[in-house]
């Protein structure tokens, strides 16, 4: 069974970065969609840009958290990791 991959977006959104991108559809409840639209209107941003910024920020935070955990584990078990590498 082949893994599922997102289909490439047929046309990039105006102002979207050039290069390969994919289209992602998210189900939003009406209250969340309304809040997003209100924030976009208040800030003069497109809703898509707000969502993209939120996804990027979440990824940065999770990457930093995982990296920190890996570094702590590597430090705590440095002697064992060194011996396994011999």
C-alpha positions in Angstrom: 0.0 0.0 0.0 1.4 3.4 -1.0 1.4 6.3 1.5 -1.0 9.0 0.8 0.5 12.3 -0.4 -1.3 15.6 -0.8 -2.1 16.6 -4.4 -0.2 19.6 -5.7 -2.2 22.8 -5.7 -3.3 23.5 -9.3 -2.9 27.3 -8.9 -0.9 28.9 -6.1 -2.8 31.5 -4.2 -1.9 35.1 -5.0 1.1 36.2 -3.0 2.0 32.6 -2.2 5.6 31.7 -2.3 6.8 30.3 -5.6 7.9 26.7 -5.8 6.1 23.5 -5.0 3.2 23.8 -2.6 0.2 21.7 -1.7 -3.4 22.6 -0.9 -4.7 21.6 2.5 -8.4 21.8 3.5 -9.3 22.2 7.2 -12.7 21.7 8.6 -13.4 24.7 10.9 -16.5 25.1 13.1 -18.5 28.2 12.4 -17.3 30.0 15.5 -13.6 29.4 14.8 -14.1 30.4 11.1 -15.8 33.6 12.1 -13.1 34.4 14.7 -10.4 33.8 12.0 -12.3 36.0 9.5 -12.7 38.8 12.1 -9.0 38.6 12.9 -8.1 38.8 9.3 -10.3 41.8 8.8 -9.0 43.5 11.8 -5.3 43.0 10.9 -5.7 43.4 7.1 -4.3 40.0 6.5 -5.8 37.1 4.4 -7.2 34.2 6.5 -4.9 31.9 4.6 -1.8 33.9 5.8 -3.0 33.8 9.4 -3.4 30.1 9.3 0.0 29.6 7.6 1.7 31.8 10.2 0.0 29.7 13.0 1.1 26.4 11.4 4.7 27.7 11.0 4.8 28.9 14.6 3.5 25.6 16.0 6.1 23.7 13.9 8.9 25.9 15.2 7.7 25.4 18.8 7.4 21.6 18.5 10.7 21.3 16.7 12.4 23.2 19.5 10.7 21.1 22.1 11.7 17.8 20.4 15.3 19.1 19.9 15.5 20.0 23.6 14.3 16.6 24.7 16.8 14.8 22.3 19.6 17.0 23.6 18.7 16.2 27.2 18.5 12.5 26.5 21.8 12.5 24.6 23.5 14.3 27.5 22.0 12.1 30.1 23.1 8.9 28.3 26.3 10.2 26.6 28.5 7.5 28.2 26.2 4.7 27.0 26.0 6.3 23.5 29.8 6.6 23.4 30.2 2.9 24.4 27.6 1.7 21.8 29.5 3.6 19.1 32.8 1.9 19.9 
